[in-house]
Amino acid sequence: MPLNKTTLAIVYSLVAIMFFDAMGLLIKHLSVHYTAAELSAYRNIFGLVPSGLVLWGSVAWHRKGRIWKVRQWRLALLRGAVLTVAQLSFYISLGVLSFATASTITYANALFLVALAVPLLGEKVGAMRWSAVLVGFVGVVLVVGPGRDTFSNAALMPLLAAFCYAFVGVTARTMDDDVPTPLINLYSTVIAAIGAFALVPVLGGFSPLRAPSDLIWIAGMGAFGGTAVLLMITAYRMADQSDLAPFSYFGIPIAFVLGWVFYDEAPWSELFPGALLIIFGGLIIIWRERRLRQSQTTTSSAT
């Protein structure tokens, strides 16, 4: 029995979350010997492969004459520049913070998605959703931990990454529908790669390859990351954010378990109760969006 569009989008988003976590684990492993800028550069180079293969295998793209030009090319380039900042910030945090803490803070992107939807998509956000954003942000502050003995400025890096990832996600919804998803991803990945390569000399230069096995880890990091982004963008364009968001929070317990299994980390005091407030704020937003959509559907049917 074939899956409907929304169900397939949910499956894509869940697989993307697992791939993102796999990428994060490899970044944390490699960050001992390589800088965040280096890892970002490598990730984007190898991350081009999944999008390139999917685009080349697209029958619709070939039928339209294999068009590479995008009407909104300025926006596509801007998304790549913002993605550069997001990756650098997140990769730095993975090298300093516990895996679960860095990953959990980035889930604040669901809150930023609501805030950015106002100026970028022209959406109207009422008091209920703003209250939910505030609740979630309080959770983020508790996880970041200003004033706590273990607080460091590095905890602000995944928060910056969350904002940038939210911008990239929201702007994906503004791209023309006839532009293939892998082409959108290729644009942003190429620009992010150029940005990362430009930053490497400023941040210490490229390190010699420590061991041949590192090349396998680097390739895996890029493949996981590139495939995850491709799946996530596809999911965003197939279904409403309110249908996908509840499943994104599965990433928080998954990140906790992976950090515990692979790095013997169990940051209970750092994550709770802040992580619960982040989830609670996100679920309020989802509930409100569903109510609004049902109300609009009922009104349309009545007229």
URKAGI-V831717 format. One record per helix or strand. SS is the DSSP state (H for helix, E for strand). FROM is the first residue (numbers start at 1). TO is the last residue. Records with the same first field share a line. If there is no record, write none. Layout:
BEGIN
SS = FROM-TO, FROM-TO
END
This chain:
BEGIN
H = 5-30, 36-56, 59-63, 73-96, 99-106, 109-121, 127-144, 153-172, 181-202, 212-238, 241-248, 250-263, 268-271, 274-302
END
